[in-house]
Each structure stands twice: as structure tokens, then as C-alpha cells.
Amino acid sequence: MNNTELKPDTFDMALGELEQIVESLERGESTLEELMRKYERGMKLHAHCQQVLGAIELRVEQLRKTTGGEVEFLPLPDAT
């Protein structure tokens, strides 16, 4: 299976792989084809991380404190 098609199992794994790609690109020790492949993979990882962060941000926005000081999770509004 092509590595560019694999989705990371966790956000931390995606971020770690993205950091490795950035370090590799900064070193500039690869061929042009390899640099392009890494860049494409990095862009996919970046999009994946943005998607995960967006979902987490939405969940955080749905949290609120009750009058008793407890935190409750509000259900997401129905999209229909």
C-alpha cells in the first residue's frame, strides 16, 4: 500500500510524522522526486491534523458549566 494513502492512527502520530517530514525537507538531502513525495504526504497530514483539531474545537465549544460548577457536554445541534 502506498504510504501517501495511509491515515495515521492518532493525532500525535500524524503530528510526529509531519515533524519528521519537515526536518527531512529542511535538510534537503533527498532527490526532487522524494522531496515532492514528502511534501505531498506532509500536506495530507496537515489537512488531517486540521480536521482533527476542528472537531476537538467544536467539542470544546459545546462544553459549559452548570450552576453547580459541573461541566456538561451539550449535544451538537442537528444538522438538518
N, C-alpha and C positions, 0 to 999 in steps of 0.2 A: 504494500500500500504506500502511496506517495505521502511523504511527511507533511506536505502542504495541505493535505486533506484531513489530517488528524486534529481533533479538538482536544485541548488539554482537559484533564480530569477536574482540576480546580483552578481558581483564580490565581493562587500562589504559584502553581506550576506554569501557567501561562505567562505570568509576570517574570518568573525566573528565566524562562526560555527567551522571552523578549529581551531581557537584560543581557543574556549571553550573545544574542544576535547583535545587539548594539555594540557590545565590546568587540566582537569579531569584525564588524563593519568599520569600527574606528581604527582597528589595527591595519586594515587594508591589505591583508596578506592573501586574499583569495583572487581567483580569476574573475573576470567580468561576469561570466555566466553564474558563478557561485554567488557573487555579490547580489545579483539580481534575484536569484532564488531565495536568498536570505532576506532581502528587502521585502519580497512578496509575502514570505512567511511572517515577517515582522508586522506587516500591515494587517494580516489576518488576525494575528494575536492581539494587536492593538484594538481592532474592532471588537473582538471577543471580550477583552477586558472592559471596554467602554460599555458594552451591553450588560455585563455582569454588574458593573458599578451603577448603571442606570436603574437596574432592578432593585439593587440594595437601597439606593437613594429613595426610590418610591416607597419601599417598605418602611424606611426611617420616617418619612413624611407622614405615614399612616399611624405612627405611634403617638399616643397622647397620654397625659397623666390624668387620672381620675381625681375627684375631690379628696379622696382618701390618700392621695400620693402614690397610688399604684399606677403602673404603666399598663395600658391595654392596647391591643392591636386592633385597629379598625379594619373592617373588611374593605377590599378595594371596591370602588364604585362599579356598577355593572356597565360594561362597555356597549351594551345595546341601547 
